[in-house]
Amino acid sequence: MNIESSVTLIYGNESLRYDGFKSIQENKKEMRLYDNSNGHWSDECANFLELAFDFTGFESLAIDDMNGGDWANTTHLIEIKSISRTDGAPIADTPLPFAGDYLFAFYAEHQEIDPVQAGFIIKSLTTLLSAGTFLLALASTQYWNPVSKRVRGGF
């Protein structure tokens, strides 16, 4: 299945929307499900959709800046824009988890980014890039050009 989706994260009065996520997957999976009537876990084949939202480092920093890591109070609005089968067959005969099955479950997993470490890396690399650019600019002036001195034979 091909799934195109987007996610909007809302925290307080702020929101961030990210579009264009695409997932390719099968829609059946063996899962351990808890049966409330019997009070035990069992392995069952279930219909499912797995949506993966892979954020860039800068998007992860923006999200952390917005909610401060408070995921319990962050609302996730997930919009599924299109679902199509990879084999080109009509979607009408495809079992989907929200098409009348007895169970619908939502699981969210996330991996946090350390904003202090990411900020240090960004600032350090920016400083190194700036110093390298400054030295390159200085080396290309008439006041200090070690390349032209070496070409002429002097040191």
C-alpha positions in Angstrom: 0.0 0.0 0.0 1.1 3.6 -0.7 0.0 6.0 1.9 0.4 9.8 1.8 -0.1 11.7 5.0 0.6 14.8 7.0 0.8 15.7 10.7 0.0 18.8 12.7 1.4 19.1 16.2 -0.4 21.4 18.6 0.9 22.6 21.9 -0.9 25.4 23.7 -1.6 28.1 21.2 1.2 27.0 18.8 1.0 24.5 16.0 3.5 23.1 13.4 2.3 21.3 10.3 4.4 18.9 8.2 3.3 17.5 4.8 4.4 15.1 2.2 5.1 11.9 4.3 4.9 8.7 2.2 4.8 5.2 3.5 4.9 1.9 1.5 3.9 -1.2 3.4 1.8 -4.3 3.8 -1.4 -4.0 5.7 -1.4 -7.2 7.7 0.8 -7.9 10.7 1.0 -10.5 13.4 0.4 -8.7 16.7 0.0 -9.6 20.4 -3.5 -8.4 21.3 -5.0 -8.4 24.8 -8.4 -10.0 25.0 -10.4 -8.3 27.8 -13.0 -11.0 28.0 -10.5 -13.8 28.7 -7.8 -11.7 30.4 -4.9 -12.9 28.4 -2.6 -12.0 25.4 -2.9 -13.8 22.1 -1.1 -13.7 18.8 -3.4 -12.6 16.0 -3.1 -11.5 12.4 -4.5 -7.9 12.3 -5.0 -5.2 9.7 -2.9 -2.2 10.4 -1.5 1.0 9.0 1.9 2.2 10.0 2.6 5.9 9.4 6.2 7.0 9.8 6.9 10.7 10.2 10.7 11.1 9.8 11.6 14.7 10.8 14.9 16.4 9.9 17.1 17.6 12.7 16.0 21.2 12.3 12.3 20.1 12.3 12.9 18.1 15.5 14.6 21.1 17.1 11.6 23.3 16.1 9.2 20.7 17.7 11.3 20.6 20.9 11.3 24.4 21.0 7.5 24.4 20.7 6.6 21.7 23.3 9.8 21.4 25.4 9.5 17.6 25.2 6.0 17.6 26.8 4.5 15.0 24.5 1.7 14.1 26.9 0.1 17.5 26.3 0.9 17.7 22.6 -2.0 17.0 20.2 -1.3 15.0 17.1 -3.6 15.7 14.1 -2.9 13.1 11.5 -4.4 13.5 8.0 -4.3 10.6 5.6 -4.5 12.1 2.2 -4.5 9.1 -0.1 -4.2 5.3 0.1 -3.5 3.2 -3.0 -2.4 -0.3 -3.6 1.0 -1.0 -5.0 -0.3 -3.6 -7.3 -2.8 -1.2 -8.9 -5.9 -3.1 -7.8 -8.9 -1.1 -6.5 -8.8 -0.2 -2.8 -12.4 -1.4 -2.4 -11.4 -5.0 -1.6 -8.5 -4.2 0.7 -8.9 -4.9 4.4 -8.2 -1.7 6.4 -8.0 -1.3 10.2 -10.8 1.4 10.2 -13.1 -0.5 7.9 -15.3 -2.2 10.5 -12.8 -4.5 12.3 -13.4 -5.2 15.9 -10.3 -3.3 17.1 -8.7 0.0 16.4 -5.5 0.8 18.3 -3.1 3.8 18.0 0.5 3.6 19.0 2.9 6.5 18.8 6.7 6.2 19.2 9.1 9.0 19.0 12.8 9.6 19.5 13.8 12.8 21.1 16.6 15.1 20.1 18.9 16.7 22.7 18.6 20.4 21.9 21.8 21.3 23.9 23.9 18.8 22.1 22.4 19.7 18.7 22.9 23.4 19.3 26.5 22.9 20.3 27.2 20.9 17.1 25.5 23.5 14.9 27.3 26.4 16.6 30.7 24.6 16.5 30.4 23.7 12.8 29.3 27.2 12.0 32.3 28.6 13.8 34.7 26.3 12.0 33.1 27.1 8.6 33.4 30.8 9.3 37.0 30.5 10.3 37.8 28.5 7.2 36.1 31.0 5.0 38.0 33.9 6.7 41.3 32.1 6.1 40.5 31.4 2.5 39.5 35.0 1.9 42.7 36.3 3.6 44.8 33.8 1.7 43.5 35.2 -1.6 44.5 38.8 -1.0 47.7 40.5 -2.1 48.7 41.0 1.5 49.1 37.3 2.3 49.1 34.8 -0.4 51.2 31.7 0.4 50.1 30.0 -2.8 51.6 32.6 -5.1 54.8 32.7 -3.0 55.2 28.9 -3.4 54.5 29.1 -7.1 57.2 31.7 -7.5 59.6 29.6 -5.5 59.8 31.5 -2.3 58.6 30.7 1.2 
